[in-house]
């Protein structure tokens, strides 16, 4: 049986915690938000900001760029903006967005 066998590929087994990651995209994650600067709005991921990932603060839909810089600095901002593809497969820190957002 080769890897080109379609039936073989459709019978993959996912662990329960991995299935959610496999079927969702970044745009479904609560940490994927809009980061608003002075002149433009870009999407990014807040998974590396401890206050939001630890759920100490509610994750907003739009966050000011100065808030991100204040919490993680310019290097952290670059890291947040690097992960900005809404169609990318979600990562291990994925959490589903609430329905009302």
N, C-alpha and C positions, 0 to 999 in steps of 0.2 A: 504494500500500500504506500503510495507516494503522497507527498504533501499537496499535490494538485487534486486530490480526490475531494470533491465537494461534499459528499456525505460525511467524510471523516471530519472536515472542518466544522460542519454544523452540529456535531455531537461533542463539542467541548464542554467540560464541566467547570463551572465557576464556584469558588467558595462564596458563601453569602455576602461577606463584606467586600469581596472583589467584584461581584456582579454589579453593584451600584456604581462603582467606578467605571466599569467597562461600558455600561449603557448610557452614561451621561456625558455631557460636554461641559466645558468651562462656563458657558453661558447659563447653565442650570445651577451653578454654585453660588452660595450666599457671599463668598469672599470675592467674587468677580464683580467689580463695581466701576462706576465712572469716576475718574479723577479729574477734577476741574481746576485748570490753571487760569491765568489772567486772560488769555486769548483763545484757548482751545480746551476741549474736553476729550480725554482719551480713556480707554478702558484699561484696567489693570487688576492684579490679584493682590488681596490684602492678607494672604495666608501667612506671610512672614512677619506680620505685625502682631506682637504678643498680646496687646490689649484686645484686639479683635479676635484673634484665633482662640485665645483662652476664654472668649465670650464675656470678658470683663466689661466690655462696652458693646452696645448694639451696633451691628454692621449697617452703615447707612447705604442708601442707593447711590448717592453722589457724595464724594468726600473732597474737601478743598485740598489742594496740593500742599499748602503750608502745614496742614495737619499731618500729612504723611511725612514731610520733611522733618517736622518737630519730633515725630516718634522714631523714625529710622534713619534719618539723614539722607544725603543725596545718593549715596550708594544703594541704600534701601529703596529709594524712589526708583532708581534705574532697574532694580530687581523686580519691583512691582509692575513697571511698564513693560518689561521684557516678556512677561507672560500675558499677552493681550489678545490672543487668538480665541474668539468665542467658540469656534468649532473644534478646538483641540480636545483630545481626550482628557477627562478630569484626572487629577492627581490623587495621591494617597490622603490628602487633607480635605477631600471633597465633602461638603455638607450641602444638602439640597436646600434651595431657596424656599422661603415660605410662600404659600399660594397668593397672599395679598400684596406681594411686592411687585 
